[in-house]
Amino acid sequence: MKDVMGLIYTSENDVHLGELTSQRAVAALPIAGRYRVIDFQLSSMVHTGIKNVGVITQKNYQSLMDHIGSGREWDLHGKVGLNILPPYLTRENMGVYAGLVDVLNSNRNFLRLSTQEYIVVTNSHTIYNADFSEAIDQHIASGADVTMLYSKSLTSTDVESASYLTVGEDKVVTKMEIGPMVPNTENAYLKVFITKRELLRQLVEQAFANGKHDWSRDVLQPAINDGSLKIMGYEYTGIAAQIDSIQAYFNFNMELQKDEFRRKLFPAGQPVYTKVRDDMPARYNEDGKASNS
């Protein structure tokens, strides 16, 4: 996968997470007492063989930077490896972007200076343990302009941020619903897409020049409706969950107590890498008891 780069944007999707994200980004939230949310996106990039990964940060990113450091734990600390892209501060945005179009436009130099032909773009609040290789192969073979990953089992509690795709038998996306109260399909968009780096840069520049901010609503949805871009869908069949509310955060961690759930999220040969802290281990005396730990 030398010709594919990755980009993770730590979206400011914390309106329903309250105090959990008052001092840290969603991407830095602890999961299962060992991991952070961003470990799953970074590990998925590593499983795919992607070596050039950019992490676009927004406000409260100190904890996130402390966690990922130089990227050594993910083997992304080489000459072309992990790139931390801090927010582009202006008087208007105060370190928070208005949408993904603004995110990508503010980091267009990173896109321009990268050399890979294709790019995988993900958000930072959806948990999965994936290998994008098959999706990339489908994208290239189909000649698609954009390939959107979706899941039939994605759990989400924030209706407003959820999107759903209608995908034909030929895997072409024919309709995109954003924030429906009652979706007409179970194909939930994972907020992960694949495209050519140069095409992404051109689309972002055009959208930004026309005062557009939201990538899904202002770029993808109109392109699906008018057919100006060939947009394909790829179904991800593994476990996927969105950390978009305190209830979703709680539910996901409780699910991790189930053996079968853990086996599906952490399949053999596909670990989730994280920063290892050399803390003092727990000590259990003769009378000590632990369950579901």
N, C-alpha and C positions, 0 to 999 in steps of 0.2 A: 504493500500500500504506500509506496514512496510517492505516488502522484496524487495523494489525498491528504488534505489538512483538516484540522478540526477547530471548531470555535464554540466555546461555551459562554453564554451570556447569563450573568447572574441577575435575572429580571427582578424588578422591584414588586414582586407579587406577594407582599406580606401584609396586605390590608386586614386579612382575617387571622393572622398569627399573633397579633397583640404583642405582649411583652417578650415572647419567644424571640422576636427579631428586632427588639428595641436596641440591642447592642451588637447584633451580628446579622449577617445576611442569611437568607434561607439556605444557601449553599453550605453554610458552616454549621447548620443544626446537627447535633449528635443523633446518630441512629444506632439502636441496639447497644448502646454503651461503649461502642468501639469505633464506629465509623462516623463519617460526616456525609451529608447528602451528596456533595460534589465527588466523593470517592467513586460513586457509581457511574457518573458521566466520564470521569477520567479513566477509570478501569475499562469502560466500554471502548474508549478511544484506543487504549493499549491493546485490548483483545483484537481490534481491527487492524493493528499494525501501524496506526497513525503516529507519526513522530513529531509533527509540528502542530502544537495545540495552543490556541490563544484562549485566555480566560478574561472576559470583559467584566470588570467589577463596577458596582455602584456604591451607594453609601454604606457605611458600617462594614467595610471590608477588611479591617485589621485582623480580626480573628481568622478570616478565610486565608489571608496571606500568611499568617503564622502557621496555619495547618499545611498548606501545600508547599510552602517554602520554594526550594529550587526545583521541585518535581522529582527528587531522587527516588522516592518510594515507588513512583510509577515509571521509573527509568526514562524520564523526560528531562534530564539535566544535561544533555549534550549541547553541542553548538546550535543545532536546530531542535529545540525541545519545547519546554513550557514557557509561554510568554504571558506575563501579567500585564493587562491593559487597564490602568486605572481610569476613573471617569474623567471626561473632558469637562472641566468646570467652567461654567459661564454664569453671568448674573441671573440668567433666566432659569437654568436647569438645576443649579445648586447640587450637582453631583448625581442627579436622578434624571434618566432619559425619559422622554415622552413615549417612546415606543421602540421596537426593534429597528425600524428604519433609521431613527436617530442614533441608536447604538452602533449600527454598522457604518453609517456615514461618518461618525466621529472617529472611527477606527479604519477608515478607508486606506490609510497609508500602510497599515499592517496587511490588508488584503492586497494592495498593489505591490508590496515588496516581497510577498510570499511567491513561491515558484510553482506550487502544486496546481494541477489543472482542475481538480475537483475539491469540494469542501463539504464537510458534514457540520451542520449548525444545530446545536441543542440548547435547551434552556437548562436551568439549574434546580428546578423544583420537582422534576419527575424522576422517580426512582425506577431503575431497571438494570439488569446485568446483561448487556447485549454484545453481539459481534455484528457490526454493520456491513461486513464483507459481502454477504449475499445481497443485501439491499443495494450496495454500490454496484455490484455486478449487474443486477437487474436494471438499474438506472442507466448504465452505460450501454447495455445491449438494446434497451428499448428506444434509445435516442431521446429520452425525456428531457425537458428543460428543467423540471423540478420533480423530485420524488419525495412524497410526504409519508412518513411512517405513522401507522395507526394501530390501535389495539382494541379488541372486542371486550377486554377484561379490565381496562383502565378504570381505576376508582378515583372519583373526584367529588368533592363536596361543594365546590364553588361553581355554581351554574354559570355565572357571568363569564368566567375565563375558559370554559370548556368549549371545544369545537368538535364537530362531527363531519365525517366525509362519506359521501355516496360514491362507491367505487364499482365500476362495471366489471363484467367478466373479463374484459381485456385489460383490467387494472387501471384504466383511465379514470381519474377523479372527475365526476360530472357535476357535483354540487358540494358546497361547504356551508355548514350552518355554524354560526358563532353565537354562543350563549343562548341556545334555545331552551325554553322551559320543558318542552317535551320533544326530544330529538326524534327524527324519523329514521335514524339508523343507529346501530350500536358501535360503529367504527369511530372510536374516539381518537382524535389527533394527538400524537405524543409530543408535539412541539419540537419535532426533529425532522429536518429535511436535508436533502442532498441536491447539489447543483454544481455548475461550473463556477469557479472562482470569479472569472471575468464577467460572466453573465450576472452573477450576484452583484458585483460592483456597479455594473451598468444600471441594473434595475433599481438599486438603492439610490444612485445619483439622480435618476429620473424622478423617482418618488419624492425624494427630499426637495428637489427643485420645484415640485408642484405642491409643496406644503403638506405632504402626507407623512404620517408617523407610524401607523400600525401596519406591520408587515402582512399579517393575515387578512385584516379587513380591507386595507387599501391597495394591496398588491396581489396576493394570492386569490382572494375571493373574486375580484373583478376579472382576473385572467382566466379563472375557471368558467365564469359565466359567459365571457365573450370568446373563449377559445384562442386567445392571443398567445398563450403558452401551452405546451404539451405537459400536463401535470399528471403524474402517475401516483398510485398508492402502493405501499408495501406493508403487509400485515406482520406486526411483531407479535409472536405468540407466547412470549414469556411473561413473567409477572411484571406488572407496571402499576405504579401508584403515584398520585400527585399529592405533594405536601402543600396543600393550599388552605388549610385551616387547622386549628388546634385539635379538632376532632379527628381529622385525617391523620395528623401526626401521631396522636394517641393510638388510633386504630391500627396503623401500620406497625408500630412497635409491639403491640399486643399480638398481632398476627405472627410475628417472628418467634413467638414462643412455641408455635406448632412445628413439629419436626418436618412434615411434608412441605410446608410453606418455605422453610429454610432450605430444604433440598432443591426446590425449584428455583429459588433466588440465588443460591450458591451451588450450581452444578459442578460436578467433578471436572477439574481442568480449567475452570473459568473463575478464579478467585476475584474478590474485590480487594484491591490494594488500599492501604491507608497509612498514615503516619503512625509509627510505633513509638509509644512513650514508655520509657524504662522506669515505670512507677513501681512502688512496693507492691508485691502481690498480696492477695487476701490470704489470711491464715485461718484454717478451720481446726478447732480443737476437737477433742473426742466427743464432746457433747454438742458440737455445732451442727446445724441442719440448714440445708438449702434446697429449694425446689423451683423449677421453672426459671432457672438462672441462665 
